[in-house]
Amino acid sequence: MAEYGFGNPEIIEEEVDILIIGGGMAACGAAFEIGKWNKAAGANLKIKLVDKAAMSRSGAVAQGLSAINTYIGENDPADYVRYVRNDLMGIIREDLVYDVGRHVDDSVHNFEDWVLPVWKAKGDEDKPLRQGGKPVRSGKWQIMINGESYKWIVAEAAKKAIGMENVQERVFIVRLINDKNDPTRVAAAAGFSVRDHKLYLYKFKCCLLVCGGAVNVFRPRSIGEGVGRAWYPVWNAGSTYSMAAEAGAEMTMMENRFVPARFKDGYGPVGAWFLLFKAQVMNGFGEDYNKLRGDTIKDEKRFGKYGQGVPGTCLRNHIMLEEMIAGRGPIMMDTPGAMAKLAEKMTPKEVKHLEAEAWEDFLDMTISQCGIWAGENIEPDKSPSEIMPTEPYLLGSHSGCAGIWVSGPTDLPGVPKEWSWGYRSMTTVKGLFTSGDGVGASGHKFSSGSFAEGRIAAKAMVKFAIDNKDWKPALERSTKDLVEEIYRPVRTFLEHKDYTTAIDINPHYITPKMLQYRLQKLMDEYVAGVGTFYRTNGKLLEMAEKKLEMLKEDSLKMRAKDLHELMRAWENYHRIIAAEAHMKHIQFRTETRYPGFYYRMDYNFIDDENWKCFTNSTYDRHTGKWALKKVPYVQVIK
């Protein structure tokens, strides 16, 4: 044990009123907001935030961002709902989306108050958004920023609001514990330090679970020396979905995934080039494939009415994929053409400034793209760049809507009563709240909407904690049991490490890295990854089901030779449950609701008659079984 620095971990137990699990934008929103409601109620609640990383650079915005993609401004929140509904193929919780739309702008105004540089229209350069300043829009809902330090700025405000004495960084929460006397509510969370041999157990009245989406569930396009490069943050391990599901929370729309088209290999975003610079895409023969194939999505038998107006993101992907499958790739973005067209009405000085902004767009948020261009001698103002759909990601805040079924607002007309059960943002498990990527059926929140959702949840959690002030948590699992489970990969390693002279090859354990490769290969080949051009069918999903069961068994044999591997092992546990939820939902929904993101080739059409509904599931962690059901979709905004 001493050789590897392991011993029995120090156990630190703490009781709080409210626990925030995560450190991304939603967590920061909650941390910023929660003190205000705590003070207003005179409740003196004890609040703690626990982050696997460090708040200043954790979450999806960690590397920076060059645009805020949800800012309503002069627009109507009802139009925002229509936009989200169209992009997500007609099925969203419109009450949740509208609630974000009517609240999000105040958060963006705060960001600017905290000195986040927001691009302004000519004449309004010194006029804040809060006072009517007009931003530079790259689209109807998007505004441009200089955002390399976006997360740093927001995290600083959050830490100042909650107090650093109430923030615990570098602790990875891996298990929620239900209450012994009431299994329908959560009572505690357990995890470990990724820096020291310490195990943490937090008891609480309620918690906010906001650990982001799921990345590296599927085999990525970047392999070998590129491993670790992804579009969404690699540390998002599906922890939000897995921990909620294992606690008994009802999940929704977990069949949904996002497959963004990005600059190949560097995963650089294309939004600014499309929206701000008006760049066009073309096939390998220099043809505008949208003109060649754009009418194919108007086939109502296959795509319903979703290809008639502005096509959603998945349908735009579909057109690109059809061109690639037809052997007419590579798909190229005409970056020099876009720059040349813009330069026609600019002075040489303005052109230079525009070129600098084009580079800064990536230096702000995806520096790897600049590395790819530099390494391949590509100057985007002189040479077109290849774009490619990425591997799938599970998320609920971008152009995706996977996640957890949550209680919505109560003041909107036409919303079913069963969509709200007392506390906004609470899941079907008492005391378990979520925001951001955790909220299902409510995409297109992006960074600002996730922050706003965290603020909304904060208010509700304070009310819940006050309403339950006399309730005392009683854990259904002992501390000893939790230590044994959480440190099991460590025990496995220490028990069997001397069986072989090759530390990574052992009949009694598997390394986390190898297990992750197995999961990614399985999901790629059977559950519609890049290797099959995102295609699957019922028989392939049956195979995936069997293989995931075996993988769950194998996961109990993962080893951890250090704390880093212990973290990787637990990320894998979480990914497997998230992957299984995703597979089960695709299996249940016998249609292709998101062509371009995935295809059920045995039901390769949109079936509004039978499947214009939410698909919800619950997981029984004692039996390992999933139960799925349809929930009626209700249109709230006409």
Buried (B, 14 or more C-beta within 10 A) or exposed (E): EEEEEBEEBEBEEBBBBBBBBBBBBBBBBBBBBBBBBBEEEEBEBBBBBBBBBEBBBBBBBBBBBBBBBBBBBEBEBBBBBBBBBBBBBBBBBBBBBBBBBBBBBEBBBBBBEEEBBBBBEEEBEEEEBEEEBBBBBBBBBBBBBBBBBBBBBBBBBBBEBBEEEBBBBBBBBBBBBBBEEBEEBBBBBBBBBBEEBBBBBBBBBBBBBBBBBBBBBBBBBBEEEBEEBBBBBBBBBBBBBBBBBBBBBBBBBBBBBBBBBBBBBBBBBBBBBBBBBEBBBBBBEEEEBBEBBBEBBEEEEBBBEBBEEEBBBBBBBBBBBBBBEEEBBBBBBBBBBBBEBBBEEEEEEEBEEBBEBBBBBBBBBBBBBBBBBEEEEBBBBEEBBBBBBBBBBBBBBBBBBBBBBBBBBEEBEEBEEEBBBEBBBBBBBBBBBBBBBBBBBBBBBBBBBBBBBBBBBBBBBBBBBBEBEEBEBBBBBEBEEBBEBBBBBBBBBBEBBEEEEEEEEBEEBBBBBBBBEBBBBBBBBBBBBBBBBBBBBEEBBEBBBEBBEEBBEBBEBBBBBEBEBBBBBBBBBBBBBBBBBBBBBBBBBEBBBBBBBBBBBEBEBBBBEEBBBBBBBBBEEEEEEBEBEBBEBBEBBE
